[in-house]
């Protein structure tokens, strides 16, 4: 702890020692000298911020108020402690101090200073960390212990916090990479085989951050951390290795045990149902079985296997994430699966009439299902509000196009419709959102969907409005041609549904 220089000046200890020898234990000094030295000692001791006690034959011969303050006692109470009373009062702490005093008295004739650090309970049952400095006093056959003490609870707390911070990841509460590398080195040097290493990379973290915000991303990381901790069950060291990577050290664990842990992790991920995106992690593991193996190469092997698994599993993982997002949208939005099917049907008819390519027809079908996927990140009090939205709420609602774009962009299977999702609320006259595109700047696929979506919204029941008739909806579409909608596509739509 390093308190010698700060709290316990060597010269001051020498003075105190001299005063003890010259006052409390010596009977040969003159009365005047005795009184003078006693006065000087008491002045030094009583005004000192350090607690000072003198113990002889298990009896407290002296205690200053600073010592009393540490333990919530008046010094007069401390002086009433009979032989051994303080041992019962402070349990193990003073038992150790008394043991030291006995040893010093019987076996040690030096003035050696010994330091102890103990956690003690005060009179008020408060836990404190106290640092004790014990020095043997001997004079003409009289022996005692001078105990100087200081309350270091605050410093101990700060030191413990620094140690914790240096070894832990604050986001998850797990050990950090520094701790992992230190433990890896210790295990390597001990050669306590076998040693298994598991490396994992979280799936869908970027998508979670982009769609739901970094708070939900942090929650996903914590969920993964809890799953790993539960799967390992005190049989290894779980660490956060990097941003979205975790590492597990399994001492004395053969590869078959590592495989069991991996399967537990996968099972626990699949059982989690309360997260926006189901926890998923790509995993690789390797085992050091001989002392002549390089543990860094074993670590790299685990990491390489993790990346290979991530590459192989990436398509199914992305598909699973998108499927869960679609399901979430259907559960939260008014627009049901039937709405998506109607859009697909009408859009397909328009696309065939316009002689779109097969690729565009596929994109139009997918857009009909996923155009509002970004709404999964819109708060329920806005998304499900039956009344008219306030300007601030409408501003929040309009973000769903950009959120949907980010979702689609994160998946190879959906990236080709990302631009269409972003653009499906643009207007022919440039007054739409989010980019204010106009006319041919708006992708054709998005222009088709905009008309079909508007028609279905007008003719369907919503919490905030009643439906209008087919004829009235057609007239509204025609009225908005050239402002909201592409006039040429409106003509195709009207021809299909009227002509």
Wavefront OBJ file of the C-alpha trace (Angstrom):
o trace
v 0.000 0.000 0.000
v 2.999 2.272 0.537
v 1.933 4.329 3.587
v 5.355 4.408 5.325
v 6.467 7.675 3.764
v 3.053 9.307 3.793
v 1.767 8.508 7.248
v 4.557 7.237 9.401
v 7.616 9.428 9.520
v 10.643 7.560 10.826
v 11.756 10.435 13.057
v 8.323 10.693 14.601
v 8.376 6.988 15.424
v 11.785 7.418 17.013
v 10.447 10.226 19.207
v 7.412 8.205 20.221
v 9.590 5.215 20.997
v 11.908 7.337 23.089
v 8.993 8.894 24.948
v 7.521 5.470 25.756
v 10.799 4.223 27.102
v 11.300 7.383 29.127
v 7.832 7.671 30.595
v 5.513 4.727 30.813
v 8.011 1.983 31.527
v 10.956 3.640 33.291
v 10.765 4.238 37.061
v 14.269 5.737 37.386
v 13.729 9.123 35.782
v 13.135 12.188 37.852
v 9.557 13.281 38.314
v 10.148 16.498 36.393
v 11.723 14.704 33.459
v 8.955 12.142 33.570
v 6.239 14.781 33.469
v 7.996 16.716 30.724
v 8.507 13.682 28.512
v 4.981 12.430 29.183
v 3.590 15.823 28.205
v 5.610 15.839 24.986
v 4.515 12.322 24.131
v 0.863 13.006 24.801
v 1.011 16.214 22.786
v 2.478 14.298 19.837
v 0.162 11.313 20.219
v -3.103 13.108 20.959
v -2.756 15.535 18.071
v -1.689 12.842 15.649
v -4.061 11.774 12.869
v -2.768 8.235 13.261
v -4.293 5.868 15.755
v -1.764 4.890 18.434
v -2.060 2.057 20.953
v 0.394 0.479 23.370
v -0.299 -3.095 24.438
v 1.538 -4.835 27.241
v 0.626 -8.281 28.535
v -2.567 -8.261 26.459
v -3.724 -5.050 28.148
v -4.231 -1.707 26.428
v -1.872 0.640 28.269
v -2.512 3.604 26.045
v -4.810 4.622 23.183
v -5.283 8.017 21.584
v -8.621 9.291 20.320
v -7.565 8.768 16.696
v -7.448 5.032 17.448
v -10.872 5.258 19.063
v -12.264 7.070 16.035
v -11.180 4.249 13.752
v -13.199 1.726 15.753
v -16.028 4.063 16.868
v -14.913 3.900 20.522
v -14.018 6.621 22.975
v -10.419 6.201 24.029
v -11.559 5.876 27.631
v -13.533 2.781 26.646
v -10.463 1.288 25.007
v -8.404 1.800 28.152
v -10.981 -0.207 30.120
v -10.377 -3.303 28.015
v -9.079 -5.972 30.296
v -6.635 -8.657 29.328
v -7.632 -10.176 26.003
v -10.850 -8.160 25.712
v -9.808 -6.491 22.508
v -9.067 -9.907 21.027
v -12.747 -10.832 21.356
v -13.771 -7.359 20.267
v -12.000 -7.461 16.919
v -11.758 -11.190 16.341
v -9.107 -12.386 13.879
v -7.480 -8.996 13.444
v -6.360 -8.550 17.036
v -5.704 -12.237 17.473
v -3.083 -11.881 14.786
v -1.745 -8.695 16.372
v -1.554 -10.371 19.776
v 0.144 -13.386 18.226
v 2.700 -11.087 16.647
v 3.263 -9.308 19.968
v 3.869 -12.578 21.789
v 6.318 -13.754 19.162
v 8.171 -10.466 19.209
v 8.306 -10.378 22.989
v 9.642 -13.902 23.277
v 11.846 -14.286 20.247
v 12.762 -10.914 18.817
v 14.827 -8.226 20.445
v 14.942 -5.841 17.494
v 12.881 -2.745 16.821
v 11.729 -4.169 13.511
v 8.539 -2.560 12.146
v 5.920 -5.016 10.884
v 2.919 -4.061 8.772
v -0.490 -5.763 8.640
v -3.613 -4.943 6.623
v -6.933 -6.157 8.058
v -10.642 -5.734 7.540
v -12.221 -4.988 10.916
v -15.746 -4.459 12.231
v -16.266 -1.305 14.266
v -18.502 -0.854 17.305
v -21.244 0.256 14.886
v -20.672 -2.902 12.787
v -19.131 -0.946 9.947
v -16.470 -2.740 7.938
v -13.191 -0.864 7.599
v -9.798 -1.670 6.195
v -7.106 -0.701 8.686
v -3.355 -0.788 8.214
v -1.406 -1.587 11.389
v 2.293 -0.905 11.981
v 3.649 -2.863 14.972
v 6.954 -2.163 16.638
v 8.436 -3.986 19.622
v 9.348 -1.880 22.662
v 11.820 -3.182 25.226
v 13.349 -1.322 28.113
v 15.050 -2.784 31.181
v 13.111 -6.025 30.948
v 9.775 -4.425 30.150
v 8.248 -5.459 26.842
v 5.273 -4.087 24.914
v 4.048 -3.390 21.403
v 3.568 0.047 19.892
v 0.759 -0.183 17.338
v 0.219 2.649 14.922
v -2.823 2.423 12.675
v -4.560 4.260 9.846
v -7.970 3.814 8.224
v -7.265 2.980 4.555
v -10.811 1.960 3.596
v -11.126 4.639 0.917
v -7.697 3.941 -0.521
v -8.349 0.188 -0.445
v -11.610 0.724 -2.284
v -9.857 2.808 -4.925
v -7.072 0.261 -5.256
v -9.589 -2.573 -5.601
v -11.470 -0.558 -8.204
v -8.293 0.043 -10.193
v -7.442 -3.657 -10.063
v -10.985 -4.497 -11.178
v -10.895 -1.993 -14.032
v -7.528 -3.257 -15.219
v -8.850 -6.819 -15.464
v -12.509 -6.426 -16.446
v -14.632 -5.241 -19.336
v -17.104 -2.665 -18.040
v -19.704 -3.384 -20.717
v -20.244 -7.041 -19.821
v -18.573 -7.485 -16.435
v -16.392 -10.255 -17.858
v -12.621 -10.387 -17.677
v -10.930 -8.396 -20.446
v -8.286 -9.264 -23.021
v -5.407 -8.200 -20.770
v -6.541 -10.664 -18.123
v -7.032 -13.358 -20.772
v -3.492 -12.937 -22.087
v -2.021 -13.009 -18.568
v -3.909 -16.193 -17.730
v -2.946 -17.723 -21.065
v 0.706 -17.101 -20.260
v 0.334 -18.605 -16.780
v -1.379 -21.706 -18.106
v 1.271 -22.094 -20.801
v 4.111 -21.889 -18.276
v 2.414 -24.362 -15.917
v 1.875 -26.835 -18.754
v -1.163 -28.127 -16.861
v -2.648 -30.002 -19.805
v -4.926 -30.276 -21.633
v -5.870 -26.622 -22.209
v -8.814 -25.823 -24.492
v -9.514 -22.405 -26.010
v -12.850 -21.256 -27.433
v -13.134 -18.115 -29.571
v -16.541 -16.665 -30.493
v -17.766 -13.809 -32.694
v -21.253 -12.379 -32.133
v -23.592 -12.491 -35.132
v -25.831 -9.537 -35.911
v -24.233 -6.957 -33.591
v -23.821 -4.301 -36.285
v -27.367 -4.869 -37.482
v -28.668 -4.569 -33.934
v -26.748 -1.314 -33.429
v -27.954 0.093 -36.760
v -31.588 -0.862 -36.316
v -32.251 -0.611 -32.597
v -29.400 1.590 -31.419
v -26.247 0.907 -29.418
v -28.167 0.360 -26.195
v -29.779 -2.752 -27.708
v -26.393 -3.726 -29.112
v -24.948 -3.540 -25.600
v -27.827 -5.662 -24.349
v -27.028 -8.273 -27.004
v -23.409 -8.383 -25.841
v -24.527 -8.775 -22.219
v -26.904 -11.535 -23.240
v -24.074 -13.387 -24.993
v -21.816 -12.838 -21.946
v -24.478 -14.351 -19.666
v -24.927 -17.306 -21.993
v -21.192 -18.020 -22.097
v -20.867 -17.702 -18.331
v -23.796 -20.052 -17.778
v -22.453 -22.575 -20.299
v -18.972 -22.646 -18.752
v -20.384 -22.821 -15.202
v -17.186 -21.974 -13.292
v -15.167 -24.524 -15.262
v -13.201 -21.902 -17.165
v -12.385 -18.240 -17.686
v -14.815 -16.240 -19.859
v -13.468 -12.997 -21.338
v -14.508 -10.299 -23.742
v -11.689 -10.505 -26.249
v -12.630 -7.570 -28.467
v -15.554 -5.510 -29.736
v -17.827 -8.412 -30.724
v -15.462 -11.269 -29.860
v -15.290 -13.439 -26.753
v -12.680 -15.951 -25.599
v -12.897 -18.811 -23.123
v -9.978 -20.564 -21.416
v -10.656 -24.093 -20.184
v -7.802 -25.433 -18.010
v -7.502 -29.236 -17.730
v -10.202 -29.581 -20.392
v -9.873 -32.074 -23.275
v -11.375 -31.281 -26.661
v -14.470 -33.378 -25.917
v -15.260 -31.129 -22.942
v -14.796 -28.021 -25.134
v -17.296 -29.508 -27.609
v -19.799 -29.960 -24.764
v -19.403 -26.282 -23.827
v -19.904 -25.226 -27.461
v -23.131 -27.237 -27.690
v -24.365 -25.706 -24.437
v -23.744 -22.239 -25.846
v -25.715 -23.003 -29.007
v -28.602 -24.486 -27.009
v -28.769 -21.474 -24.680
v -28.745 -19.080 -27.653
v -31.642 -20.918 -29.276
v -33.668 -20.824 -26.057
v -33.421 -17.025 -25.705
v -36.657 -15.385 -26.826
v -36.735 -11.931 -25.205
v -34.236 -10.155 -27.488
v -35.027 -8.168 -30.673
v -32.447 -10.287 -32.488
v -31.902 -13.805 -31.150
v -28.381 -14.179 -29.715
v -26.086 -16.061 -32.067
v -22.339 -16.564 -32.042
v -19.873 -18.184 -34.442
v -17.496 -20.424 -32.497
v -14.128 -22.081 -33.005
v -12.134 -24.144 -30.520
v -8.741 -25.853 -30.270
v -6.889 -27.827 -27.588
v -3.268 -27.822 -26.414
v -2.382 -31.413 -25.511
v 1.446 -31.392 -25.409
v 3.913 -29.112 -23.632
v 5.935 -28.668 -26.823
v 2.972 -27.012 -28.558
v 2.954 -23.221 -28.954
v -0.150 -21.987 -27.134
v -0.301 -18.930 -29.406
v -0.661 -21.255 -32.390
v -3.441 -23.119 -30.561
v -5.170 -19.766 -30.004
v -4.795 -18.904 -33.702
v -6.203 -22.288 -34.678
v -9.305 -21.627 -32.571
v -9.655 -18.183 -34.131
v -9.264 -19.545 -37.689
v -11.898 -22.197 -37.049
v -14.243 -19.525 -35.738
v -13.843 -17.447 -38.918
v -14.422 -20.525 -41.100
v -17.602 -21.337 -39.192
v -18.762 -17.735 -39.475
v -18.228 -17.831 -43.243
v -20.110 -21.120 -43.655
v -22.933 -20.122 -41.334
v -23.257 -16.501 -42.443
v -25.983 -17.074 -45.031
v -28.233 -19.085 -42.720
v -27.552 -16.683 -39.850
v -28.548 -13.670 -41.960
v -31.631 -15.465 -43.218
v -32.600 -16.311 -39.650
v -32.119 -12.708 -38.542
v -34.219 -11.352 -41.407
v -36.934 -13.940 -40.755
v -37.078 -12.933 -37.093
v -37.300 -9.266 -38.106
v -40.159 -10.007 -40.513
v -41.999 -11.895 -37.791
v -41.438 -9.042 -35.378
v -42.838 -6.539 -37.890
v -45.988 -8.602 -38.441
v -46.478 -8.863 -34.672
v -46.105 -5.107 -34.104
v -47.568 -3.345 -37.151
v -51.185 -2.975 -38.279
v -50.170 -4.100 -41.749
v -50.728 -7.835 -41.652
v -49.420 -10.670 -43.784
v -52.551 -10.254 -45.930
v -51.483 -6.676 -46.664
v -48.114 -7.920 -47.935
v -49.808 -10.539 -50.120
v -52.136 -7.941 -51.655
v -49.170 -5.715 -52.459
v -47.346 -8.639 -54.036
v -50.345 -9.518 -56.205
v -51.095 -5.997 -57.454
v -47.406 -5.121 -57.928
v -46.841 -8.300 -59.927
v -49.711 -7.380 -62.242
v -48.282 -3.906 -62.826
v -44.781 -5.333 -63.324
v -46.016 -7.808 -65.959
v -47.925 -5.053 -67.726
v -44.746 -2.933 -67.785
v -42.743 -5.993 -68.963
v -40.215 -5.863 -66.147
v -37.302 -8.305 -66.133
v -37.366 -11.390 -63.943
v -34.849 -9.778 -61.564
v -37.001 -6.677 -61.202
v -40.100 -8.808 -60.662
v -38.335 -10.695 -57.860
v -37.185 -7.415 -56.333
v -40.712 -5.994 -56.538
v -42.097 -9.085 -54.778
v -39.507 -8.874 -51.992
v -40.055 -5.116 -51.620
v -43.794 -5.730 -51.168
v -42.972 -7.792 -48.074
v -40.073 -5.810 -46.588
v -40.653 -2.164 -47.548
v -41.650 -1.258 -43.978
v -39.143 -3.518 -42.194
v -37.594 -0.424 -40.579
v -40.746 0.029 -38.495
v -39.507 -2.631 -36.075
v -37.287 0.060 -34.558
v -40.107 2.602 -34.150
v -41.456 2.808 -30.559
v -44.880 1.216 -30.024
v -46.412 4.432 -28.692
v -45.791 5.975 -32.126
v -46.252 2.950 -34.385
v -49.532 1.872 -32.787
v -50.935 5.312 -31.975
v -54.603 5.481 -33.080
v -54.604 9.291 -33.312
v -52.814 11.682 -35.592
v -49.075 11.854 -34.950
v -47.495 15.004 -33.581
v -44.736 16.682 -35.655
v -42.078 15.115 -33.424
v -43.689 11.679 -33.629
v -43.997 11.985 -37.407
v -40.303 12.885 -37.607
v -39.498 9.708 -35.694
v -41.824 7.610 -37.866
v -40.150 8.827 -41.067
v -36.877 7.277 -39.929
v -38.170 3.804 -40.757
v -37.146 4.109 -44.409
v -33.494 4.706 -43.472
v -33.569 1.994 -40.832
v -35.014 -0.453 -43.357
v -32.251 0.495 -45.779
v -29.596 -0.342 -43.172
v -31.246 -3.675 -42.417
v -31.357 -4.686 -46.072
v -27.824 -3.431 -46.727
v -26.474 -5.717 -44.008
v -27.636 -8.844 -45.850
v -26.382 -10.126 -49.197
v -29.805 -11.601 -49.836
v -31.543 -8.229 -49.355
v -28.943 -5.694 -50.422
v -30.414 -5.437 -53.955
v -33.671 -4.031 -52.547
v -32.063 -1.703 -49.990
v -32.234 1.303 -52.330
v -35.903 0.606 -53.075
v -36.759 0.398 -49.365
v -35.026 3.730 -48.812
v -36.968 5.336 -51.677
v -40.518 4.002 -51.296
v -41.724 7.239 -49.613
v -40.236 9.596 -52.192
v -42.673 11.654 -54.325
v -42.693 12.395 -58.031
v -42.596 16.155 -57.292
v -39.609 15.862 -54.912
v -41.607 16.535 -51.734
v -41.143 13.046 -50.263
v -38.579 11.658 -47.818
v -35.895 10.918 -46.798
v -33.818 12.414 -49.647
v -36.325 14.500 -51.578
v -35.740 12.640 -54.860
v -37.999 13.498 -57.770
v -39.225 11.994 -61.024
v -36.757 9.551 -62.635
v -34.321 9.911 -59.726
v -36.636 7.597 -57.803
v -36.025 3.914 -58.676
v -38.817 2.501 -60.824
v -39.441 -0.421 -58.478
v -40.001 2.020 -55.585
v -42.352 4.146 -57.719
v -44.552 1.112 -58.406
v -44.680 0.060 -54.775
v -45.561 3.607 -53.642
v -48.757 3.589 -55.719
v -49.826 0.090 -54.707
v -49.101 0.750 -51.012
v -51.123 3.973 -51.079
v -54.095 2.219 -52.717
v -54.121 -0.607 -50.190
v -53.778 1.829 -47.267
v -56.806 3.793 -48.468
v -58.991 0.710 -48.942
v -58.001 -1.080 -45.711
v -59.171 -0.539 -42.145
v -56.630 1.186 -39.896
v -56.922 2.162 -36.200
v -56.802 5.848 -37.109
v -59.208 5.833 -40.119
v -61.992 4.022 -41.930
v -61.435 2.560 -45.409
v -62.705 4.270 -48.562
v -64.188 2.548 -51.586
v -62.228 1.124 -54.495
v -63.586 3.814 -56.811
v -62.729 6.635 -54.407
v -59.205 5.265 -54.000
v -58.710 5.121 -57.779
v -59.842 8.731 -58.099
v -57.399 9.795 -55.363
v -54.545 7.969 -57.121
v -55.437 9.719 -60.380
v -55.649 13.084 -58.616
v -52.150 12.667 -57.189
v -50.550 11.639 -60.510
v -47.767 14.096 -61.282
v -47.393 15.144 -57.638
v -47.156 12.046 -55.449
v -46.980 9.411 -58.155
v -45.352 8.730 -61.519
v -48.104 9.552 -64.074
v -47.078 6.760 -66.466
v -47.291 4.095 -63.747
v -50.603 5.545 -62.524
v -51.927 5.082 -66.057
v -50.921 1.408 -66.016
v -52.468 0.926 -62.588
v -55.763 2.597 -63.533
v -55.921 0.654 -66.799
v -55.551 -2.594 -64.881
v -58.141 -1.824 -62.240
v -60.662 0.241 -64.213
v -60.268 -0.624 -67.840
l 1 2 3 4 5 6 7 8 9 10 11 12 13 14 15 16 17 18 19 20 21 22 23 24 25 26 27 28 29 30 31 32 33 34 35 36 37 38 39 40 41 42 43 44 45 46 47 48 49 50 51 52 53 54 55 56 57 58 59 60 61 62 63 64 65 66 67 68 69 70 71 72 73 74 75 76 77 78 79 80 81 82 83 84 85 86 87 88 89 90 91 92 93 94 95 96 97 98 99 100 101 102 103 104 105 106 107 108 109 110 111 112 113 114 115 116 117 118 119 120 121 122 123 124 125 126 127 128 129 130 131 132 133 134 135 136 137 138 139 140 141 142 143 144 145 146 147 148 149 150 151 152 153 154 155 156 157 158 159 160 161 162 163 164 165 166 167 168 169 170 171 172 173 174 175 176 177 178 179 180 181 182 183 184 185 186 187 188 189 190 191 192 193 194 195 196 197 198 199 200 201 202 203 204 205 206 207 208 209 210 211 212 213 214 215 216 217 218 219 220 221 222 223 224 225 226 227 228 229 230 231 232 233 234 235 236 237 238 239 240 241 242 243 244 245 246 247 248 249 250 251 252 253 254 255 256 257 258 259 260 261 262 263 264 265 266 267 268 269 270 271 272 273 274 275 276 277 278 279 280 281 282 283 284 285 286 287 288 289 290 291 292 293 294 295 296 297 298 299 300 301 302 303 304 305 306 307 308 309 310 311 312 313 314 315 316 317 318 319 320 321 322 323 324 325 326 327 328 329 330 331 332 333 334 335 336 337 338 339 340 341 342 343 344 345 346 347 348 349 350 351 352 353 354 355 356 357 358 359 360 361 362 363 364 365 366 367 368 369 370 371 372 373 374 375 376 377 378 379 380 381 382 383 384 385 386 387 388 389 390 391 392 393 394 395 396 397 398 399 400 401 402 403 404 405 406 407 408 409 410 411 412 413 414 415 416 417 418 419 420 421 422 423 424 425 426 427 428 429 430 431 432 433 434 435 436 437 438 439 440 441 442 443 444 445 446 447 448 449 450 451 452 453 454 455 456 457 458 459 460 461 462 463 464 465 466 467 468 469 470 471 472 473 474 475 476 477 478 479 480 481 482 483 484 485 486 487 488 489 490 491 492 493 494 495 496 497 498 499
